Amino acid sequence: MNDIYELLKKEAALRNSAKELSLDKPDPLVVASKYKDENISLICALFAYGNAKSIVKFLNTLDFSLLDKDDEKIENCLQGHYYRFQSNQDVIEFFKTIKLLKQTCSLEPKFYEGYKHHNNVMDGLASLISVMYDINPYRSKGYEFLLGKIPTGKVSSAYKRWHMYLRWMVRKDNLDFGLWQSVDTKDLLVPLDTHTFQVSRRLDLIKRKSYDFKAVLELTQSLREIDSTDPVRFDFALYRIGQENLL
């Protein structure tokens, strides 16, 4: 296991570079890093499912200045924009939701309202996602997929896109932005995707065979044994190892 720990430390240090953010190495961070803004980053994170190249291609078609425009401008400028499970109207309404959030509050305090009681990031997500549903009554299957379910009680989903967003906001290095100050890195959970899941199983960091929230907790605990203060710093390295088929 010590060899695995040393491998992860080495890879994490190697990947902690702006050179990792290019069109040759597609990742939604390529787009989000241009702005380093909590609202634009949330858009980039929640559309981050599917093929990495397709994600970046779609994100590059979006005009994020629309978050400061009126609803009519948003509707006109986003005509024809859709992505996988999200229809054109889903994309438009999502922009309206983020615009309303931007106008009324910072995202960090809304997250902190839930997080502060037990330092539990899932409670923080429940608080923030609830606000997003409350602020816009629009509903559709694609829109609800984008925002995700409000975490209550027993959680089964990995919430990968949301945990990736929290990594960007809370951690501070050459990849992550560190825009939020009220959340501790030790409380973050791994943004588990298929690449990270498969690599972690091969490295014996997780035993669980199911790609779910229990696997997230198991992997996060394994990484805490390497760095108890910042377990998620190894996430990007695990992801790249899988994406580049290095094992």
N, C-alpha and C positions, 0 to 999 in steps of 0.2 A: 504493500500500500504506500510506503514511503516513496517508491519510484513513481507512482501515479501522482502523488502530491507534488513531487519535484517537476514532473512533466507539466502539470497544470500551472504551477507558478511560473515556469519558463514561458509557456504559451501565452499566459495572461500578460506578462511583461512585453513579449514580442508583439502582441496584438494591440497593445495600448498605444496606438499611433494613428495620426490623421491619415497616414498612407492607406489604412484599412478602409477609408471612406472614399471610394471612387466608383465610377460606372463600371470599371472592370471587376469590382467586387460588390455587386449590388446588395444593398441593405437600405431599409427605410431611413436609417440614420444619415445616409447620403443627402437626403432632402431635408430632414429635420435640422441637421447641423448647419444649414445655410442660414437659419433663422434664430435658433436657440430661444424659442418662445414656447411657453407652456401650452398655449392654445393650438398653435400650429403643430407642435409635437404630438398633441393628443390626436389630431386628425391623422397624422402620419402613422401613429402607433395602431389606431383602431382599424385602419385599412391594411395593416400588415399581416395579411394571410394569403396563402397561395404562393405562386412562384415569385422569387425575389425580384427578378427582372421585370415581371409584370407589375409588381407593387410599385417599384420606382418609376416605371413608365407612366403609370396612372397618376401618381402623386405629382409628377412633373407637369401634368396637364392642368393642375388646379391653380387658380389664382387666389392666394391666401389674403390678398388685400380686400377681398369681398367681405371679410369678417368685420370691416369697418364701413360697409355700404348698407343701403336699405334692402328690404326683402325683395322688392321689384328688380333691383340690380342683380341680386343673387340668383333669382329665378331666370332672368334673361341670360346671364353669363354662364350658367351651369347647364343650360339646355344641351342635351346629348351626352352628358357625363354620367356614366354608370360603371359599376365595377362588380363583377361576379354576382354575388347574391344581392347587391344593392341596385335598385332601379334608379332612374334619373331623379324621381321625386324623393327617394331615400337620401340621395346625396345632397339635394337642395335642402331638405329639412334638417339634415345633420349640420350643415353649415349655419342654418338659422339657429339651431340649438347652441352651437359653439359661440355664435355672435352674441346671443342673449347672455350666456355665461360671462363672456368677456365684458359686457356692458355692466353687469351687476356685481361681479365679485371675481377675486382671484380663485383659481382652482385649489390652491394649497390650503386655505382656511376651511374650505368645504370638506376636503379630505381629512384634515386634522380634527374636525368635529367628531368624527367616528374613531379615528386612530388614537386620540389622546387618552382614552379611558384605560385601555389595556395594552397600548403600543402594538396593536394588531392591525396589519395593513388591510386585511379583509374587511374589518369594520370600517376602515377609512374608505375603501372602495364602495362599500354599501352606502355610505353617506354621500359620496360624490355621484355615483350612478343614480341614486334616488333623486338628487337635485336635477340631473339631466333629464330624467323622465318627467319630473314635475314641471319643468320650465317650458316644455313643448308637448302638447297633447297628441301630436302625430304618432301613429303606430302603424307598423307593417312588419311582416316577417323579416325582411331584409334590414330594416332599421333597428329592430330589436336584436338581431344577430350582431349588428355593428356595436351597439352599446353593451350587450351582454345582459344577463339576468342580475338582479340585485342579490348579492350574496347574503343569504339568510339561513341560519341553521346549518344543516349538513351540506357541505359544498362538494361537488363532484368534478366540475370543470377545472381545467388547469389555469384558466384566466391568463393565458400566455401574453396576449397583447397588452393587457392592463399592467402586468408585472414588468413587462419591458418598458412601458411608459414610466413606471415608478423608478426603474433603474436609471433611466435618462434624467429624471427630475432630481433624484436624491443623491446619486453618486457624482463625484467630480473627478474627472481625469481627462485624458486626451480624446476620449470617446463620449463619455456621459457629461451632462451639462451642469449638474449640481445647482439647479435654480431654486430648489426648495431647501429651507433651513430647519424645518420643524420635525423632520422625520429622520430617524437614526438608521444608518446603513445596516446595522446588525439585525434589523427587523424585516428587511426585504426578503422576498421569496423569489426563487429562480423562475424566469420566464421560459417555461418548458415547452419546446417545440419538438417536432419529430427528430430533427438532427441531434439536438441536445439529449433527448430521451435515448436514442439508439446508442450514441457514444457513451453516455453515462452507464448504460447497462453493460456495454463491452468492457468498460473500465471498472466494473463491479462497484460503482458508486451507488447504484440502486439495484434492488432485487426484484422490485415489483414489476410485473409483466404488463400491467395496464397503464395506459397513458392518461393519467387523471390527477386530481388534486393530492391524493395520497403519495403519488410519485413525486410531485412537487415538494412536498414536505420532507420526504425521504432524501431527495437529492440535496435540498437546502441544508439539512442536518449534516450530511456527509461533507459538504463544503464548509460548514461551520467548524468542522474538526481541523480544517486547514487554516481558516481565518474566521474566528468567532466574531470579529468586529465588522467584517465586510465579505460575507460568503458569496455574494452575487458578482463580485469582481471577476470570477472565473467563467461567468455565463458566456460572454462573447467568444472566449477562447474555445469553449466546448462546442459552441455553434459553428465556428469556422472549421474546427477539426472535422466535424460531420459534413459540413457543406463542401469541403474540399477533399473529402474521402481520404484523409490522412491515416486512418487506421485500416 
